[in-house]
Amino acid sequence: MHLKNSKIIIIKIGSSLIVDKRKKVRKKWLLSFAKDIKKLKSKNKKIIIVSSGAIALGCKKMNYKRSNLKLDKSQAIASVGQMELINLFSQTFLKEKLNISQILLTLDDTEERRRSINAKRTFENLFQLDYIPIVNENDTIATSEIKYGDNDRLASRVAQITNADTLILLSDVDGLFTKNPKIHKNAKLIKKVNNLNKDIQNINIKGMTELGSGGMNTKIEAAKICNLAGCNMVIANGLYFNPINLIEKKNNCTWFISKVSKLQARKKWIISSISPKGELIIDNGAKKALTNGKSLLAAGIKKVSGKFKKGDHIKIIDIKRREFARGLSSFSSDEINKIMGCHSNQIEKILGYISKSEVVHKDDMVEI
């Protein structure tokens, strides 16, 4: 396996890669990682980085022990550490002429459809601007009830909403072993997992690192999410310099291969939505455009039924009243009632504010 065919790659970095056991920031490692990212970018790969380390860096700066932190205190520490983390990335990546941005997400941002669509568009716009998003959980406001709990799961959700091809989890282990390698010398690295449930049913590995919050169990959970989203996942040792280059050259890691195509996963995600909130009746010209893989524009809409919000699941009906497709609306029903039949360049004038030109984007639509 290799990354050659992956267009969108998400890389998750564990806390132990940012700060070592002596609480020292691993600046040389981060620079080698930046060189890896530059190499991927030169091959037209779109990169998202999900980085742990905010609380570890906050603890270092304020001389706190992480093991003693309560949730409310850790939120404050994360606020301090987040600045340290982004500054660290900014200074390091600037040396390789790489632009970064920051995205802080809470659980609702990926679980709730409307917010996940907004997040997806933000990532797409950052790609167009040639910026690399650095993602972290918004620990400063997240409570235990609304937390991902670990960046492995956060990274897999980001992979899901961005339609990523590969998620790389960089940690302090080479991958998934037949037994815990720290205890058993005869433990063997599993290079490829094709059937997640079948291949790992006899493996029970629980691992914790001093600075991180996730062990092997959280990585398996992340693999399950990726699997259903049509995204491959890699667990690799990131402690070495140029860790991405090592994956490509030595492949001494574990690949979790998804058997689901991204298109199937996307369709399943949209179709599995609870009952549609409304309907759009479209003309034959719009139907033909949709059949040819285009997005639904306001000009082709004849009638709106039902009351729905932006991001809601709706039916798309042809003029013979047959359900033709389903999708996620980029506008509310009230907005569509105002703009239907109009050209896209008139929307801003009619609504009084800048908005998208597509009523239902082609990526958010499934033909029935």
N, C-alpha and C positions, 0 to 999 in steps of 0.2 A: 504494500500500500504506500501511496505517496500523496503529496498535496498538489500535484500538478493540475489535476482537474477541478480543484476547489476554487470557486470564485470569491466566496465570502468565508473568511476564516475567523473564528473567535478563539482567543487565547486567554485562558484564566491562569493567573499567577497567584500562588499561595504565599501567605505571610512569611514563611521560612525562606523564601527566595529574596524577599525585600530586606529582611532583618535577620542576621544570623543568631546563633545561640548566645553569643556574647553581647547581644543587643546592638551590634554594629551594622550600619546600613551597607548593603552589598553594591556599592556604586559601580565597580568594575564589571560585575555581572550584568547590571542593568544596561551598561553601555554596549556590552556584547549582544544583549538581547535587542537593543535598538538597531544594531547592524543587521541582525536577522530580519527585523521588520522592514528595514530599507530594501533588503534583497527581495522580500516577498512583494513589496510595493512596486519594485522595478519590473515584476512579472504581472502587473495589473491586478494584484489580489486586493480585495477590500478587507481591511483588518479592523477588528474590534478587540480591545483588551479589557478584560474584567480583572481588576486587581484587588487583592486583599492587602492588608498592611496598614490601614488607617489607624486602627486601635493600637497595633504594635508600635507604630511611629509616635502616636500620641503618648503612649506609656513611656517610651524612650525619652521624649522631650520633657515630660512632666515628672519623670522618675517614679512612675507607679508600677506596681506589680499587677499584671493582667489577672492573675488567679484570684485576686482580692476584690475585683471590680463588681459592683452591682449595676443593674441595667441603666438606671438614670445617670450614674457616674460614667459608664462606658459611652453613653450618648455624647456627653460633654467632651470626653477624651477623643472620641471619633471626630468631633468637630475640629479639634486642634490638629489631629493626625491627618485628616483629609487634606488640609492645606499643605502639610509637609509632603504628603504623597504626591499630590499634583505638581507641586514645585519640583520635586525630585524627578518626575517624569518629564516635565517641561524643560528643565535644565539639561537633562541627559539627551532627550530626543532632539533638542535644538542643535546639538553637536553633529547630528546626522541629517540636519535640515528637514526634520519631520515635524509637522504641525499636530498638536493634540487638542482635544476638547474634553470637557468633563460632563458626564451624565450620571446623576444620582437617581436610582430607582427604588420604589417601594413595591411590595408584593402586588398591590392593586394595579400598578402600572402595566403589568404583563398579564394579570388574570382577567382584568376587566376589558372587554373588547374595544370599547371606544378609546380608552387610554392606551391600549396596546397598539392600535392603529396609529395614534399620534406619535408614539415612541418609534414605531417602524419608519414613519415619514421623516422624523428627525435624524435617524441613522442614515437614511437614503440621502438627505440633503447634505449631511456632513461628508459622505462619500463623494458627492459631486463637488464639494468645496475643497476636496483633497485633505481632509482632516481625519485623524484617527481618534475615535471616541474611547475615552478611558472610563469604564463603568464601575460603579460600586453601589452597594446597597446604601440607602440613605439612613445610616445608623443614627444620625442625630435626631431623627423624629420617629424611627421605627420602634414599636413596642413588641414584646414577645409574641403577641397575637398576630401581628401583621408583618413579621419578619420572614425572610427566606430562611434565615438561620445559618446559612453558609453560602459562600460564593460559587460553589459547584452547582448548586441548584439555580442560583441566579443566572449563571453563565448558560445553563441549558435552556432556561426560559428566554434569554436573549437570543439564543440560537433559533429557538422556535419562532419568535415574532419577526426576526430578520430574514428568515428563510435561508439560514446559513448552510454551507456544505459540510464543514468540519469544525468541531469544537476540540481544542487541545487543552487538556488539564495538566498544567505543569506543577509538579509537587516535589516531595523529597523521596519518592520511590520510583523505581523503573517502570512500574505498571502493576497489573494484577498477577499475583502468583498463586500457585496451587495450594500453598500454605503461607503462613506469616514468615517472610524471609528473615525477620529479626530474631526469630526463635528457632526456626528449622533450617539447617544448612542445605538440606536436599530439596528445598522449595524451588519450583521451576516457574520461569516467567511464561505467562500465556500470551502468545504474540497476537492471536486473533480470536475474537468472540463473534461468532455468526448468529448464534441463537442464545440470547441473553439468559432466559429462564433455564434452559436446558444445560448450558455450558457452565453456569456458576452455582448450580444447586448444591453441590457438595463442598463449596468453599465458604468459610466463615472467618473473615478477617476484620478485625476491629483495630483501628490505629488512630492515635491522637499525637499531634505534635504540640510542643509547648506554646507556640505562638499562633497556631491555626485553630479553627473550630470544626474542621471536617476530617473524618477518616475515610477509609475505603468505602464504607457503607454509603456515604453521601455521594461518592463518585459513581457508584452503581445506580443510585437513584437518578443521578444526572444522565447516565447512559440510557436509562429507560425513557426519559423524557425526549432525549435526542432521537432515539430509535423510532419513536412514534411520529417524530417531526421530519423524518427522512434525512436526518443529519448524522454523519459518522462522528465518532468520538475517539480521542486518543488520550490515554494516561501515559505521561512520560516524566522522566526525572529532569527537573529543571535546574538542579544544583550546578550542573556543568556550564561552562561558558558556551555561548552560541547554541542554546538548547534546541532551537527549531532546525538549525542546520544539521544537528545530530540526528534528529528524527528522520530527516530526508536521506542522510548518508548511511546511518547504521541501523535505523529502524528497531532499536532495542527498547521497545515499548509495547503497549497493548492497544490494539485497534478494536473498537466495537462497531461492527458493520450494520448499518440500517438496511433492512429489506424493503422498506417503504420508500417509494419515490416522493420527492418533495411536493410534486403536484398532487399526488394522492393524499398526502398529509394535509396540505392546504385545503383541498376539497373537503376532506373529512372534518376539518376544523370548522369550516363554514357551514356545511350541511348539518353537522351535529348541534348547531345552535338550537336553542329552544324556539318555540313557535315564532315565525316571522311577525314583525310588528306592523307591517304594511305592505302595499303593492304599488308598483309603478307600471303603467300601461305605456308601451312604446310603439312607435311606428315601424313600418317595414324597413326603412332605411337604417334605423338604429339597430334593428334586429340583424340585418345583414352585416353591419359594422362589428357587432358583438361576435357574430359567427366567425369573422375574420380576425378575431383576437384583439379588437379595439375596446377601449373603455366606453362606458355609457355617458354621453354628454346631455346637457339640458335640452338642446335643440330637438332631440328625438323623443322626448317624453310628452305624452298626450294627456295623461291623467294621474292623479295621486290618490290612493285610498289608504285610510288609516292615519293614525297619529304616531309619529316616531321621531327619535332623536338621532343626531349624528352618531354613526357607529353601530346603529341598530341593524338587525338582520331583516332583509326585505325580499319579497318575491318580485320578479320581473316578468310581466305578462305581455304577450303580443296582442295585436288588435283583434284577433279571433278569440281572445280571452283564454288562451292556453298558456300555462306556466312554462316559461322558456329558460329562466335562470334564477339563481338566488345570489345575493351578495350583501355586502356591508355598505350602507349609505354614507357618503361623505358629507351629506347635508341633512338637516331636519326636514320633516314633511312640510312645515310652514315655509321654509326657505325654498323648497322645490316648487311649491305652488306659485311662488313669485317669479321663479326663473325658468320654468318649463316652457319649451318652445323657443327659447332665446339662445342666441349664440354665446359662446363662452366669454368673448370679449366684452359682453354687456353685463355680466354677473356683478362685477364690482360696483358699477353704477346703480344697478337695481337694489342690491342689498346694502350698499353704503360702506362696505368693508371688503378688504382683499380676502379671497378664499381660493379653494382649488377649482380647477376647470372641470374635473371629472365628477359626475354625480356618484357613479360607482366605478372605482378603479378596476382595471382588468385583473389585477392581482387579488382583488377582494371579491371576485365573482366566479361562480361555477355554473356551467350550463347543465340543465337537468336532462 
